Amino acid sequence: MSTEFISNLDPIDFLSEDPAIKNDFIQRLGQSFSNIGFVCVKNNFIDISDVDAFYKSVEAFFALPTEVKRRYEIPELAGQRGYTSFGREHAKGSEAPDLKEFWQIGQEVQGSMAVPED
């Protein structure tokens, strides 16, 4: 059983004038992404109305017909960005396809991604 925990970070620590507090934030952020791949950010300055709007847009997207959503799959990126439909991924060591669909987001590097045309 893993003893790793997702770091619960506060960006105020990053903005601290105390170098030790700022460095601790940076170290914990890096370790969490390296060891687990996730981090929890509290007091993140994001307006709750923006969060609500985001969830509404996500719900609207996933309510679309499959043939519409599949226009947003980017095969050359192997599911690392955009839409990934049901059955495209498999758990490590398993032949059974995952029963999930999802949308990957992340940093975009100029000239590195194909964008579907509407």
Residue pairs with C-beta under 8 A, 6 or more apart in sequence:
4 35
4 36
5 36
6 32
6 36
6 38
6 39
6 40
7 28
7 29
7 31
7 32
7 39
7 40
8 40
8 42
9 25
9 28
9 29
9 32
9 39
9 40
9 41
9 42
10 25
10 41
10 42
10 43
11 25
11 41
11 43
11 44
11 45
12 43
13 21
13 22
13 24
13 25
14 22
14 25
14 26
15 22
16 22
16 25
29 39
32 38
32 39
33 39
58 103
61 69
61 103
62 69
62 101
66 85
69 83
69 85
69 101
70 83
70 85
71 116
72 82
72 83
72 103
72 116
73 79
73 82
73 83
73 84
73 85
73 88
74 81
74 82
74 113
74 114
74 116
76 114
77 113
77 114
79 88
79 89
79 104
80 104
80 106
81 104
81 105
81 106
81 108
81 113
82 103
82 104
82 116
83 101
83 102
83 103
84 101
84 102
84 103
84 104
85 101
86 97
86 98
86 99
86 100
86 101
87 97
87 98
87 99
88 97
88 98
89 97
89 98
89 100
90 96
90 97
90 98
91 98
